Amino acid sequence: MAARATDRHGTPRASDPALGPSRRPGRPTTPEAELAEALRTGPFDVALRAALAARGLALHRVQHRLAQRGIRVGVTSLSYWQRGLRRPDRPESLRAVTVLEEVLELPPHALTRLIGPRANGDRPPSRPYRALLEPAAALEALLASLAAPEDGGLHTVIHYEHVHIGARRELLARDSHHVVRAHRDGVDRYLAIHLGDPGCDTERVRVRGLGNCRVGRTRRDAASGIVVVELLFDARLRAGETAVLGYRFEDGTGAPSEEYVRGFTYGGGQYALQIGFDRAALPVHCRRFTRPSATAPRKAVTDLTLNAHGSVHLVEQQIRPGVLGITWEWD
């Protein structure tokens, strides 16, 4: 049994036995193996990060080596590229990427082929919901009932999430404090998506705005356990503008939870997740993991230590499109 979360601009919250926690640890990977995979599948920012990690080069060293070859690129631009917040699509930037392949000892066109056509308003790389959330048909029907566009127009800058697990091992609630940036003009809402654990009663799930937003329309699908909620801003955002919002989903209706997952449709930004357990019901083992998609095997499985306050956490400095989460085992 699992709990998952997804928000419209790029994050799932769901539960599906088919996606329950694995008991087998992930296979170790090397930086070179991760680089080879990233160069094969992309997107550009993931491949660039993998190349920097495999070569052990800090951004200021890369900038220096580019300058030695007559290419001037700021450390800020390099940081935006590898975080997926900007794309090198101007002619001088594309020339810089060509030289960057040489600096990073990559085959010709290894990075440039991953850039692709220009996206609207510096929109970060993305993956579709079907890759991140298995009951996608039900979700798409709810989004269609809200006339939600394919691109919600927002991506994460910073996101802190606190998940509360109760004394019956149930997911009681999750609090989100979120900074988002618009990558197109006219965005005036954020669609938050909740998918509860097996047995979730969607009619009893509640959402509250904790700051800088108000709750709009709500759509529920009892069979899949999905709840979609509009969180409305006070004004429309222009491309590049940010918004800070807080919201809380209250559940407590599902079966014992064994996993919490957040799926990111967009790359870039930072994410921190804390799972807090009731002191009367503490797990015996906790791990963090990633997945490129909802059905893919877990990768980068790492043990987490439960602290004296009964919680564990993870911090992701640079979000990648895909799935990130924490799983735990009960005695």
N, C-alpha and C positions, 0 to 999 in steps of 0.2 A: 504494500500500500504506500502511496506516495502523495506528497503535496507539491503542487507546482504553481508558479505565478507568471503571468505575462501581462505587460501593459502595451497598449496599442502602438506607441511610438517605437517600442522595441523592448518588451519584457513579458513571458507567460507565468501563470500560476495555476497549476493543474494537478489532477490526481488520476492515475490510471494504473490498474494492476499490471498491465503489460509493460509499464515503465517502472516497476518497483525496483527496490535497491538490489544491486548485485552483491553476492557474497565473495566474489573473487576480486583480488586486488588488480589494478590496472598494470599492464606491461610497461616497464621502464622504456623511455625513449631518449635518444641522444639529440643534442642540438642539430647535428648534421641530418639526422633522419627527419626531424621536424622541419628543417629548412627544405629538404627535398620534397616533402609533402606539400608545404606551403607554396613552393614554386610551381608545383603541379596543379594545385586547386585554387590558389589565391584566397581571398582578394589581395590587392596590392599592399595594403597596410600590414596585413598579417605576414606576407612574404618578406616585407622590409624589416619588420621586427625580428623575424626568425633569422634573417641574414645578419643583422646587427648582433644578435645573441650568439650565433655560431662563430662569428669573427671576433667577438669580444671587444667591439669598438664602441666607445662613447660618442655621442653626437658631436661634441666639439672636436674630437679627433677626425671624424668623417668630414666635418666642415673644413678642417685644416688641409686634409688630403685633396679635397675637391679644389680648394684655393690654389694648391700647388699645380693643379692641372688647368688653371685659368677659369674655374667655375666658382662663382660667388653665390652661396646660398646661406641664409641665416639659420642658426640653430633652431629658432622658433619654427621656421618653415619645415625643417627636417622633422621636428617633433610633431607638428600637425600631420605630416604625411604618414608617419608611422603609427599615429593614434587614430587615423581614419577621419580626422576632422577637416582636412583639406586634401585636394588631389592635384598633382602636378600636371595641369593640362595646358598651360601656356607654353609657347615654343621654347623659351629659355629654360623653363622647368623641365620640359621633356629632354632637352639636351643635358641638363644636370643629371637626370635619371640614367641616361646612357653612360655618362662618366661614372656615376655611382655604381653601376654594375661592374665596372673595372676596379674601382676601389674595394668593393666587397668580394672580388674574385668570383664573380658569377658569369655564366655563359651570356653571350650577347643576346639582348632582347628578353632575358629572363624576367626582368621587372617591367619593362615597358609594355610587354604584351598583356600584362595584367591590369593596366590602367583603364583601358576601354574608353568608350565615349564619355564626354562630360556629363555629369549628373546635374540635376536642377539645384541651383542655390547651394552648391558645395554639400549636397546631401551625402552622408557617409555611406560606405558599403553596407549592403543589407542582404538578409535572407528571408524567404517567404515564411509565413506562419506554418504552412504545411510541413516545413522542415523542423519546426520546433515544438509543435503541439499536435498530438495524434487526433483528438476529436475535432479536426479542423473544419469539417463540414458544418457542425453545429455552431462553431464560432463564427464562421463566415455568414451563416444565416442571421445571427444576432447582429453582426456588424452591418449587414445589408439593411436590416430593419431600422437602423439608425442613420442610414444613408451615409455611412462612413466612407471616405475616400480610400483608395488603395494605399496611398501614402498619407499617414497621419500628420506629417509635416514637422515632427519633433524628434529629437534624439537626446540621449542622456549626456549631461555634463558631469554631474555627481549624483549618486543615489545611495542613501543609507536606509537599510531595511531591518526591522526588528520583528522576528516571528516568535510568538508566545505559544508554548506547548503546555497544556493543562495537566492536572493530576490524573485524568483518565487517559493520558497520552494523546489527547485530541489537539488539533490545531485550533486554539482559541481565537487568535487574532494575528494580524500583521500590520505594523505601522511603517509607512513609507514617508521619507523626507527627501524631496527630489528637486534637482535643478535640471531644467530642460532648455534646449536651444532650438529655435525654429530654423528650418532650412528652406522655408518658402514663406511668402507673405500671407497674411490673413488667418493665421491659426488662432483659434479662440477657445480651444478645449483639448483636454487630454482624455483618452479612453483607457480606463483601468479595467483589467480582465482578471477575474478570479475563477479558478477551477478547483473545487474542493476535493477532499479525500472521498473514497467510496462511501456511499451512504449520506453524503452531504445533502441537506435540505435547503435548496436554493431560496425558498420563500422566507427562511429564517436568517439568511445571510444579510448583514447590514453593512453599509459603508458610510463613513462620516468624513467630511472635509475638516482637516486639522489646521489649515492655513492657506490663504491666498487662492482659494477655489471654493466653489459651491457645487453641490451634487445636482446634476441634471437628470436626464432620463436614465432608467434602469431597465435592462433586459435580462431575462433568466431562461435557462433551459434545464428543466429538472432531470431529464434523462442523462445528460452529460455532466451535470453539476457545474455548468458555466454561468457566471454572472458578469455582465458587462455594464459599466457605469460611466456616464459622462461626468467629467470634472471641469467646470466652466471657469474660465478666466474673466477678469473684469474688463479686459480690453484685448483687441486683436494684436498679435505679435507680427512684426516685420521680420523678414529673413535676417538671421544673425542675432536677434534679440533673445533674451533669456527670461525664464519665469521660475519662481520658487514656489513649490506647493507641497502640502502635507495631507495625507489621507490615511484612513484606517478601515480595513475590512475586519468585521467581527463574524466569526463562524461558530466553531464549537459543536458542529452537528455531525461530523463525519467519524469514520472509524479511526482507530489509533494510527497516528502518522509515523512514517519511517523515513521520510525524505522530503526535502524542500528544494525546489529547483526554480531558477529564473532563466528564461530564455530571452536572448537579445537578438532582435532582428537587425539592429544597427550596431556597428562597431564604434569605438571611441568612447571617451569618458571613463569615469571611475565608479566602482560599485563596492559597497561593504554590506555584508550580511551577518547578522547575529541571530542565533537560535537560543532562546531562553527557555529552560525547562523548569517545571514546578519541582520544588525540592522533594516532594513526595513521589516523584516518578522521574528518576534520572536514567539516561541510557548507559550502556556499558561500553560502547564504542562509537566514535564519530569519525567521519572522513569527509573531505572535500573532493570534488571531481569535476571534470568538464566532459562535454560531448559535443561533437560538431552538429549533431541532429538528435531528435527525440529517440530514434530507434538505434542509434550507433552505440557501440560499446563505450564504456567509461574510459576516460584517459586521465593522465596526471592525477591518479588517486593518491591522496596524502592523508595520513592520520592527523586528527585534531585532538587537542587536550581539553577536556571539560574543566573549566576553572572553578574556584571555590564558590562562585555565585551561581553555579549551575548553568553556564552558557558556553557556547563555542562561537567562533566567528571566522570569516574569511574576508580578505581585502583584495580586490582586483584593480590594479592601477590602470590597466588599459583593456577595456572591454573588447572582446572579439565577438562577432556574430556567432551565435551558437547557444549552448546550454551550460549553465554553471550552477552548482548546488552543493548541498551538504546532506549526507545520509547518516543514519544512526541505527544502532541495534539495541533492542530491549533484552532484558534477561529472561 
